Amino acid sequence: VYYEHKQRQETKEFKEIYKERAAQERKNGEMKNFHGLDRAEGYGLRSVSSQTKLTAIAVNLKRIAKIISST
């Protein structure tokens, strides 16, 4: 099983998919480590969903501000 998985990792398709995933994981890591998504602030799915959406908005606003300030 390990050998088959290792062979699959060497394919071009896998590398393209992994490249896209790696870019998304960086943003998830930023939200977790620097914006409080490592721990839920409230109880329940509704509260956690709200926290996640607000965190995503904050990260996007930060990104927009960086783009605007560089021009």
C-alpha positions, 0 to 999 in steps of 0.5 A, a space after each residue: 500500500 505504501 509503495 502504491 501511494 508513493 508511486 501515485 505521489 510521483 505522477 504529474 496529476 498528483 503534483 498539480 492537485 497538491 500545488 493547489 491544495 498547498 496554497 489553500 493550506 497556507 491561508 488556513 494556517 494563517 487563519 488558525 495561527 494568527 486569527 484565532 481559528 485554532 479555538 472556537 469562541 462560542 458553542 454550537 455550529 452557528 457560533 463556529 460558522 460565524 467565527 469562521 466567516 468573520 475570520 475569512 473576511 478579516 483575512 481578505 480585508 488584510 489582503 486587499 489592504 496590502 494590495 491597495 497599499 502596494 500600488 
